[in-house]
């Protein structure tokens, strides 16, 4: 068995990744089992750099606010702003404070310097403007969509004025109240104003779609693409706030599913620029159902990866990441009867595992699931092995 497992391991490089896949996918996703660890971010940066340089990938998308990500894209493509500014304002979830993300953005800007526009590497956030504690007001996305249309189509075609939107939106703190996450009654998402905004947003997005040829001719494809992002975001946020006001037992299931649906729609839009690389938590990228406990009970949902895979088939590929130890978080040497325990005995570190070949070698008796003593690390589920295109294994993740 040990020999069979060893034969599934390769060095983590672009050639080895491509060797696991039947063709170059339009979306190639790398997951991680925990956030913010320098070792994992450095591995991502090195692999993505090789895939850009050797395989022609043209966009890097990460699990961060899609609207804020426009600031990062402007910096890496055109040098707009400064590195400090985009790290502070261009990321959500605190991701801008991580050294690995700063190095990624610095390298992308250096890579693009002096290149013609059509050869530049692009950046995208693909998460919604959401946190675990609250969701953003739809104001920024909705007014940006309206502004884009207002200067390019006849006024009588618009379903409302900017003043109407401003009146219906009201104060932003009505939308961002953190108590609404745990108390549906505190949410504004099912108010008469929110219901009207959902209808108006639908009308604005429909106008954007039916006027596509004119809008691209009147500005540019990139301006139209950005307006589509604003439309997706406004719609997604209004759906999310509507679900936050739901008092039923299905509330949390709807919320986590809606977030990944927003992620999926953003990911499906990214390959229009060319083949793209994606980085996020394993649970957002896997093909199997995701699950997690919440204060309202356990929830299951189809992740962004599952939704995208269902649409793209072989044009979506997913490499999950597993690790051996995270000792500064209390995650010690894995038990030998777990998948991580079997991989921990391999000499290569890090290594890329042919996941389907390993699943075949293990046969009908998969290893025992690993239990994490720390909520921030999600062990790899061995039942998902055959549904991954590859598994990156890192033995030890030291404190950064």
N, C-alpha and C positions, 0 to 999 in steps of 0.2 A: 504493500500500500504506500509506504514512504517513497519508494522509487516512482510509482505512478504519479504521486502528487508532485514530486520534484520535476518530472517531465512536463508538467503543465506550466512551469514558471519561466518567465523571460525578464530581461531588463526592461525598465520603463522608458521606452523611447518611441518616437513616431513610427519607425518601421515596424516595431513589435505590435503597436496598436493597429496599424493598418493590416498587419498580417492576420489579425483575428476577424477581420470584417470582409464581406464579399465585395464591397465597393466603398469608395469614399462617401460617407453619409453627408447630407446637407446640414444636419445638426449632430454634433458629436459632444456628448455630455459627460462630464466628470463629476461624480458626487463626492461628498465628504460626510463622515459620521458625526462630526462635531464642528463647531465654528471657532475661528479665531486663532488656530494653532499655526505658528510660523512654519513648522516643518511641513505641514500639509499645503500651506499656501506657496511655499518655495517649490515644492514638487509640482504643483499646478502650474506655476509660472514657467518652470523649465520645460515641462511637457508642452504647454501651449505655445511657447516660443518656437520649439522644434516643429510643431504642427503648422504654424504660420509659415515658417521659413521653408519647410520641406514639402508640405502638402497643400499650400495655397489657401489656407483658411483666412477669411477676411473680416470677421467680427468676433469679438469676445463678449459674451453676455454673462452677467453674474446676478445672483439673488439680491438685488437692491432695487430701490424705487426707480421705476421706468422714467418718470418725469425728471427727477434729479439727475438721472444718468445722462440727460441731454447736455448738461454742463460738462461732464467728463468727456463726452464724445466731441464737443466743440474744442476742448483743450487738446485732446490727442490728435485730432485731425487738422486743426488750424492754429493751435497755440493760444486760443482765447483764454484769458485769465491766467492764473498762476497755479502751480502744483498745490501749494498750501490751500488756496481758495477752493479748488475742486475737491480736495480730500475732505475739507470741512463741510462743503455744501452739496457735493455731488453724490453722496452716498446716504443710505438709510441704515437703520439698525446698528449704528456705530461702526460700520465696516470701514469707514474712512480712516479710523485710528490704527488699523492693522498695518504693520510694516510691509507685509506681503502684498497688500493691495496698493500701497503707495509705490512699491517697486514695479508692480504691473503697469500702473498708469505712467510712471516715468519711462519705462522701456517702450511702451506703445508710442509715446510722444517722440522718443528718439528714433524709433523705427520709421515713423512717418516723415521725419524731417527731410525735406528735399524731394520727396516722392510726388508724382502727379496725383491728382485727386482720385482717379480711378484705381490707383494701387494702394491707397492708404488703408490702414487697419482701423476698423471702427469699434466703438464701445457701445454696449447697451445694458441698461438695467432692465430686468424683465419681471420684477416683482411689482405689485401695486403699491401705492402710497399707504401702506398698512403697517401697523405694529401689533404685537401681541396684546397690547393694552388698549389700542384705539385705532381709528381710521381717520384719514384726512378729510377735510371738507372737499366737496367736488368743485369748489369755486375756481381754483387755478386751471384745471383741465377744461371745465365747461366754458369759462369765459375765453380761454385761448381758442377753443374750437369756434365759438361764436365770432370772435374777432377775425379769425382766418376767413370765415365765410362772408362777413359783413363788408369787407373791402373788395370782394371778388364776385359777388352775385347781387342781383337787384334786390333792393330792400324789401319789396313786397313778397319775395320768396322766403324770407326769414320768418320763422314761427313766432318770434318775440324780439324784444329789444334788450339791450344790455341792462337797462334800468329794471325791466321785469325780472331778469335773472337775479340781479342784485337784491331786489325786494324779496324774492322767494328764498334765496339762500340765507338771508339774514346774517347774524353774527357767526363767525367761524367757530367760536367756542361752543355753539349749540351742537355742532357736528363732532367735535373732537373731545367732548366730555368723556374722560376715562371711566367714569362710573357706568356708562352705558354698556361696556363690555360684560359686566356682571349683573346689570339690572336692565332688562329690556325696556322697562317703563321709562327709563331716562333717555332712550334713543329718540332722535328726531326722525328716524328713517321711515316711519309710517304716518307722518303728519300730512295734512292736505297740501302743504307747500312741497314736501318731498315727492308726493305722488304727481303733482303738476310738473315738477322738474324732470321726473322720469319720462313723461310724455314729450316734453319739449326736447330733451336730449335725444330721444328716438327720432324726432322730426329733424333735428340738426344733423344727426348721423346719416339719415336717409338722404338729406340734401347733399351732404358731402359725397355720398356714393353716386347719386344720379348725375351729379355735375362733374364727375371725375375728369373727363377729357378737357373740359374748359378750365378747371382749377389747375391742372398740371400745366396747361399752356399759359395760363395767366401768371403763374409763379414758377414752380419747378416741381419735379417729382419728389425731391426731398421735403419741400414745404408741405406737399400733400401727404406724404408719409407721416410727417410729424403731426399733422391735423388728425390723421387716422388714429395715431397713438392717443391724442387728447380725447377723441371720441370713445375709444375703448376704455380709457381710464375713467372718464365721467360716468359712462354706463356701469362699469364695474363697481365703482364706489357707491353709486346710488343703489345698486342691487345689494351690496354689502351692508349698507346702513339699513336698508329695508329688512334684511335678515337679522341685524342686531336687535331690532324691535320685536322680533318674533318670540313670544313667551312659550312656545311649544317645546317638547323634548327634542325635536329635530334641530334646534337652533344652532348648536355648535357644529353639528355635521354639515349644515348648510354653509356656515361661515368658512370652515376650512376648505370645503369643496369650491366655494366661490373664489377664494384666494387663488387656488391652484388653477381654476378656470381662467382667471385673469392672466396668470403666468403663461398658460398654454397659448392663449391668443397672442400674447406678446412674442413668444418663441416662434409661433407659426409665421409671424410677420418678418422676423429677422432674416431668414435665408433669401429674401428678395435682393439683399445686398451681395449675396454670395455665400459660400459655405461658412458655417459659424460654429464656434466652440462655446460651451455652456458650463458654468460652474455653480453648484448649489448643494444643499443638503441632499443626501441620498434619498430621503423620503419624498422630496419634490421631483425626483428624476426617474425613479424606478418604474417598471412596467406593471408590477403587481400593486394591489391596493395598499395604501398607506394606513397606518393606525397609530393612535397615541391616546394617553389618558388626558382628560381635562377636568376642571373643577365641576363640570356638569356630567361627568361620566366619560367612558371611552368612546372614541369616534373612529370611523373608517371612511375613507374617501379615495377617489381616483386622483392620483397625483398629476401634475403638469406633464411629467414624462409619459405616463400612461395615456393621457389624452392626446399628446403629440404623436406617440408611437402608433396609436390607432389610426391616425390620419396619414402619417408619412411612411409607415411600414419600415422597410430596410433603410430608408433615408434618415432614420433616427437611430443613433447608437448610444449605448449607455455603459460607462465604466463606473462601477461602484468602488468605494474605498473602505477598507477595514484596517484596523490597527491592533497591535499587540498590547502595548502598555501606554498609559497616560497617567504616570505615577503621581504627578502633582495634583491630579483630580481624584486620586484614590483608585484608579484602574490599574491593577497589578497584572503580573504574568497570567495569561489566559489558561484556564484548565485544559488539559491535554485532550479531553473528549469533545472540545468545541472546535469549530472550523478555525477560529483564530489560533487555538492551541496547536492544531496540525500545521498551520502555515508558519507559526512562530519557530518551528524546528528547521525551516529552510535556511540555507546559508545566505541567499540573496536578500538584500535590503536596500531600497525597496524592491519589490518585484511585481510584475504583471502576470496575473494568472489567467489562463484560458478557462473561463468559468464553465463553459459547457463541457469541456473535456474533463475538468475536475468533477463536475456533477456525475458524469458517466463513470469515472473511476470510483467514486464513492458508492455508486449503485443505489439500492433501495434502502440503505441505512444511513441517512444523513447524520452529521454530527449533532450533538446536543446544542440548543440555543444558549448563547452566552447571556448572563445577567449582569447589567451594569450597576455598580454602586452609586453612580453619579448620573443625575437626570439629563445632563447636557451631552452625554455620549450615548449614541444608539448603536449597539452591536449589530453586525450583519446577520440577517435572517438566513440560515442555510437553505431554507425552503425556496428562496429566491435565486439560488445560484444559477440554475439553468436559464433564467430569464434575463441574466446580465450578459452583455457581450464580453465583458472582461472584469476582473477584480484586481484593483491595485491594493497591495498589502504593505503596510509600513510597520516595522517591528516595534519601535520605541519612539514616542513623541515626547521629547524633553520640554521642560518649561521654557518658554520663549524669553 
